[in-house]
Amino acid sequence: MNNPVLLGHSRAILDVVEEARYAAATDSKVLITGESGVGKEVLAHIIHQRSPRHRGPLITINCAGVPETLLESELFGHMRGSFTDAHRDKRGLLEMADGGTVLLDEVGEMSPRMQGMLLRFLETGEIQRIGSDARCSTVDVRVIAATNRDLFERMQQKEFREDLYYRLNVVHLVMPPLRARVGDIRLLFEHFLQIMGERYRLPICRVSDEAIQLLETYHWPGNVRELKNVAERAAVRSAGHLLTPRELALQNTAPRTAVSTSGTAPAIPSPVDALYDLMTRNGESFWTVVFAPFMARDLTRETVRAIVRRGLECTKGNYRLMAPLFNFPPSDYKRFLNFLQKHDCHVPFQHFRSFSRVPERPDNAMPGVKAG
């Protein structure tokens, strides 16, 4: 990430940047929290580049995107033959980051076992590759952790270690959601249009006041990442034209300031609701709405599981029927299941079958569709 910058002149973002400047001058551990897509990774890059460690590496690992069986190897490394497919010795990311910084993205998704291993490293700075009999080596690494989960609440529920929480939470920076910095939306959107025009060598779009008004009243469940995607789509489809609300394609989602017929403001939909509606109401594909953001570390494993649960509730536990529900071809069914299994996002279907009151008779079965 070259020359990272957090654009904005709102008080919400200026306060975060100011606190980050103080944190950068030290080696203190930093915990960055905030919703998905708000720019936590960008803030981590800024802290690193403004720190005395800026000449060293900044290495990022998405704790939600790596299965637990591989996370230990990714962090600490392994020796050849220590497990299946360990065909050669491998340095871990903590060793590779010696003298620099490690960003543990979505640290709230770590299992209790990995939390214990991370705690030990934070206390001693020692690492030992899987399968190694050699003495532990010591590395000098600054740790920045980021998550969209409420770690304090998880700690209260005994899902996150209290000692690890206080080890990581030395400097706590909270990235505000985009809806809390409405005054920055025009600046950000025009910046993204400029970037996309230059990247694809297209004429730069202009933005109408009506389009800006729509952008500023939309609830942005995907935050800055979603705004960037909207800008890229508009820059490609309407190159050089004046953008109106029609080109932004946000009309199908109720704006943040809309008022219901009862006179009360509707609740802001959760990211899970918004993503589910994009597939089931707007006809977008699972691979675009869920898979791509997850692989880009913009969605957590828990969010994907919640979306899968919604789908299983609708199909009464039938995974095959999620293909038409989530708008991917039946030929992608095995790919879909493999993705869920590989990234620990699979949800058992038996619980959802129990909700169905329909007797299991041949005339109730769908032709060509097998259970599960």
N, C-alpha and C positions, 0 to 999 in steps of 0.2 A: 504494500500500500504506500504509494509515493506521496509525500507532502500532504498528509491527512489534515483536514481542517473541518471544524464545526461551524458552519455558516449560521448566522442569526444575530439579531440585535435585541431579542426579547430578554427580559430580566431573568427568565427561567434558565436560558442557556448560558447567559453571561455569568451567572452565579456558579454554574457547574465548571465552566472553563477557568474561572478564577481559583476555585478550590483545587482543580487539577494542576494548576501552575504551582501551587504550594506543595502538593504531593510529589510532583515530578522532581523537585530538588532533593528529595530524600530517597532512602531505600525502603521506606515503609511499605508494608503490604497494603494493597488497595482492593476494595470490594466495590464493584460497579453493578448497580441494580437498575432495573427498568424493563418495560415491556419489550417484546420482540420487535426488532426493526427500528429502534430509537437511535442507534448509533453507539452502542456500548463498545464495540470493537474499535471504532474510530477514536473514541476517547482514550482507550488503552494505548493505541498507537501514538497519540499526541503525548501522553504521559511518558512513554518510552523515549520518544525523540527529543523531548525537552529535559531528559534526565542525564546524569553523568554516564549512564550506560548506553547512550545513543549510538556509540560505535560498535557495540555488541549486537548480537542477534535478538530479534523479537520473534518468538515461536508461539504459534497459537494451536491449541487442540480443542476440539469440540467434544466435551465429555458426554454429550447426549447422542452424538453421531457415531461413537465407537462402542461396540459391545464390550461388556465388562471383561470378557475373556481376553480381549485384545488391548484393553486400556492400560493394564499393568505393563505389557510389553511396549506399548507406545511411549509411556512415560519413563520407564526404567531400563528398557532395552532387554535383550535376551542373548543367550549363547546358542550356538549351533547345536541342534539335536535336543534342546530342552523341551520341545513339544512338537507336535505334528506341524509340518510345513516350516519349521525353523531350520532352513537349509544353510544359513550362514549367521555369523555373529552380527548383531544389530545394536547400534547406539540408541539409547532412549532420548526423547526430546529434552529431558532435564539435563542430560549430559551435553547435548548439542547446544543448549542455551547457556552454557557456562560463561559467566561474565556479562550476560545480558538479562533478558526478561522472558518469562513464560506467562502467556495468557491462558488461563483455564476457563474457557467459555462454557456456560451452562454447568457450572460446578455443582449446582443443586441437584443434578441428575445422578451424581455419583452414588454407588452402592455403599452400604456401611463398611464393607471390607476395604474398598478403595479409599473411603474417607479416613480409615485408620492408617493406611499406608501413606497417604498425603500428609496427615498430621505428623507422623514420624519424620518424614522428610523436612517438614517445616521446622521441626524442633532441632534436628541434627545436621541437615544439609547433606546427609549421606544417601548414596544410591547403590544398589546392587542389582546387576542384571539377573534376569530369571535364569536359573541353571548354573550360576557362577558360584564357585567355591572360594574365590578370591576375597580379600578384605574389602569392605565397603570403601568406595572413593567418595570424596567430598567435592561438591560443586558450589559455585557462588552464583546464585540465581535469584532475581527478584520475582516475586509471584504477584500477578494481578488476577483476580477472579471476577467473573461476570456471570450473572444469572437473571432470569426473568421471574424466578420464584421468590417468595417471601421466606428467606432462610430463618428468620426469627420464629415465624409461625411453624415452620418445619421442625425447628429445634424443640419448640414446645410440644409438638406431636411425636417427639422421639424419632423423627425421620432423618434428622441431621445432627451430627455430634456437636454438643455444646462447646467442647474444648476446641474443635476445629473452627466453629463459627467465630469465636473470639480471637483465634489466631489469624483468620483472614480479614476480619472486620476491624482493621486498625484505622484506615481512612475509608470512609463510606461515601461514595458519590452516587447520587440518584439522577439518572437521565430522565428528563421529563418526556411524556408522550407528546406527539405532534399536536394533539388537540389542546394542549396546555401552552402552546407557543404559536397561536394562530397568526400573529404578526410576522412570523418568519416564513410563512407558506409561499407567498409571492416570490421572495428572494430565492428560496430553495428551488421552486418549480422552474423559474427562469434560468437558474444556474444549471439544472439538469437538462433543460432544453438546449442550452448552449453546448454542454458537454456532448450530448447525443448528436447534435448537428455536426460538430467537429469530428466525432468518431466515425460517423457514417458518411461524412462529406455531403451533407444535405443543407439546403437553405434553412436558416433558423426560423422557427415559428414565432409569431407574435400572439399575445394572449389578451382576449377581451376582458373588460371589467366584469361582465356577467360570468365568464369562466372563473375568474379569480374569486368571485363571490361564492360560486359553487364549491370551489376548492376549500374555501375558508369555513364553510358550513358543514362539509362532509366530516364524518366521525373518524376516519382513518384508523381502522383496526390494525392495519399493517404498518402504521407510522411512516417514518421517512422512507423506508424501503418500498412501501406501496406507492408513495408519491413519486419516487424515482421511476418505478415501473410504468405509472400512468404517463409520466413525461416521455419516457422512451417510446411507448406505444404511439403517443400523439406526434412525436418528432418524426417517426417513420411513416405513419399513415397520412399525415397532413403537412408534409415538409413545406416550409415557406409560407404557409397559410395562416390566417387569423383563426385562433382557436376559440370556439364557442362552447357552451356546455354540451352540445351534441357530440363534438369530437372527443370529449373527455370520457364519455361512456360511463358516467357515474349515476345516471338517472334511475337505475334499477334499485339503488340502495337509498333508504330514507336518510336525509341529511341530519346532522347532529342536532340542529335547532328546530326540527319539525315538531309540530304539536298535534297530538292525537285529537280525535273528535270529542273526547271527554274533557279536553282542555288541559291535560297534564302532559308533560314532556315524556316521550317513550324512553325506556331504558336503552342505553347504548349497547348494541349487541356485542357479545364476547368474540374474540378472534375465532373460536371454534364455530360459533354460529355463522359468522361472516364467511368463513371458508366453506362450510357445509352448504350454505346458500349459493355460493358461486358455482358449485357443482350441480346441486339438485334443482336450482331455479334458473341459473344463468347458463347452464349447459357447458360449463368449462370442465376440463379433464382433471382427474386426480393427479396425473403426472405434472401438470402445470401448476395447479393450485396448492398441492401438498408436497409431492415428491421433490420438485425443484427447490422450493424454499427450505425444506428440511435438509437437503444435501448442501445447501448454501449456508446452513447454520442459522437460518432465520426462524425456524420452528423447532420446538423441543420434542423429545420422544413422548412426553405426556400429552402434548397437544395432538400429536398424530393418533395416539391411543384414544383420546376423547372423540376425535372425528370418526375413528373406526367403530367405537361404541355406538355413536349416533347411527351409523350405517347398519350395524347389526340389530339395533332396535327396530329400524324400518323394515329390514328383511327377515325379522324373526330368527336371526342367527344363521342365515344362509349366506356364506361368503360369496358364492357364485353370483347371487343376485346383486352384489355390490358393483359388478361390472357396469350394467346399465345405469345404476343409481349414481355412480361416480364418473360416468361418461368415459370409460375406456373399453376397448374392444374385448370380447370374450377370449381372444387369443392371448391377451395380456394377463390372464388369470393367474398363471403360475408365476409370472414375473411379479405380480402384485403380492402374492403370498410369500415369495422369496424375500422381497423387500421388507415385509413386516417381520419375518422371522430373523433375518440378518441383523436388523437394527432394534430387535427386542420391542417391537411395536404391536406384535400379535396379541389379540384379545380372545380368550376362550369363548366359543359360541354357545356352549351348553346352557349357560345362565339365561340367554335370550330365547332359547327354544322353550323354556319353561313358561314364558309369558303367553305362548300361543295356546288357545283353547280349541283350535280346530283338530278334530280327530285325525289320526294318521291313516287315511284311507287312500287307495289308489286314485280315486277321482279327484282328490285334492292336490295331487302332485302335479307339478309343472312338467310337461314333456321335455325330455332331454336335459333336465337339471337334476343333478345329484345333490344330496345333502352335504352341507359343510363345504 
